[in-house]
Amino acid sequence: MAEDFTIKLTHDQALVLSDWLDKVIGTKRFDAIVDEDIAVWSALHRISGTLDKSFVEIFMPDYTARLDAARTRLLADLGDHFVQGRQVQRGAGHHDSGYEGARGGSGS
């Protein structure tokens, strides 16, 4: 049996990741990428399931505001230079997620 491996995330990181996984898992584009190495589904299901069970916020009426606040804090931590560089790449067509929200998040 393989040893367990622990990954530590901040509450904000976990909340944003949980929302993102909820949006992308099951989309044709994301699933096609993961299907390139089907074994990755095992880890994705474990991570997604663990996150889903960890957050009561997803049922709160102010979920979108909480998610937006978490995103804002994480973007501030990343710094303007990194964020602006990624936005330039997206604008140039290097990254177009095409994923629409499933939980009602703002998508920002």
Solvent accessible surface area in square Angstrom, and as a share of the most:
residue,aa,sasa,rsa
1,M,244,1.09
2,A,90,0.70
3,E,163,0.73
4,D,131,0.68
5,F,174,0.72
6,T,104,0.61
7,I,114,0.58
8,K,183,0.77
9,L,80,0.40
10,T,77,0.45
11,H,104,0.46
12,D,22,0.11
13,Q,74,0.33
14,A,12,0.09
15,L,4,0.02
16,V,30,0.17
17,L,56,0.28
18,S,3,0.02
19,D,0,0.00
20,W,104,0.36
21,L,4,0.02
22,D,52,0.27
23,K,18,0.08
24,V,0,0.00
25,I,49,0.25
26,G,57,0.55
27,T,38,0.22
28,K,185,0.78
29,R,119,0.43
30,F,21,0.09
31,D,35,0.18
32,A,57,0.44
33,I,98,0.50
34,V,11,0.06
35,D,73,0.38
36,E,148,0.66
37,D,82,0.42
38,I,117,0.59
39,A,80,0.62
40,V,62,0.36
41,W,39,0.14
42,S,82,0.53
43,A,54,0.42
44,L,24,0.12
45,H,113,0.51
46,R,172,0.63
47,I,61,0.31
48,S,19,0.12
49,G,28,0.26
50,T,73,0.42
51,L,16,0.08
52,D,58,0.30
53,K,175,0.74
54,S,70,0.45
55,F,9,0.04
56,V,100,0.57
57,E,16,0.07
58,I,40,0.20
59,F,166,0.69
60,M,65,0.29
61,P,144,0.91
62,D,61,0.32
63,Y,11,0.04
64,T,49,0.29
65,A,65,0.50
66,R,95,0.35
67,L,0,0.00
68,D,44,0.23
69,A,40,0.31
70,A,0,0.00
71,R,30,0.11
72,T,88,0.51
73,R,123,0.45
74,L,32,0.16
75,L,82,0.41
76,A,75,0.58
77,D,119,0.62
78,L,96,0.48
79,G,27,0.26
80,D,108,0.56
81,H,167,0.75
82,F,103,0.43
83,V,24,0.14
84,Q,107,0.48
85,G,34,0.32
86,R,104,0.38
87,Q,108,0.48
88,V,107,0.61
89,Q,75,0.33
90,R,126,0.46
91,G,72,0.69
92,A,68,0.52
93,G,59,0.57
94,H,141,0.63
95,H,81,0.36
96,D,88,0.46
97,S,25,0.16
98,G,58,0.56
99,Y,38,0.15
100,E,143,0.64
101,G,42,0.41
102,A,73,0.57
103,R,52,0.19
104,G,53,0.51
105,G,14,0.14
106,S,60,0.39
107,G,57,0.55
108,S,94,0.61
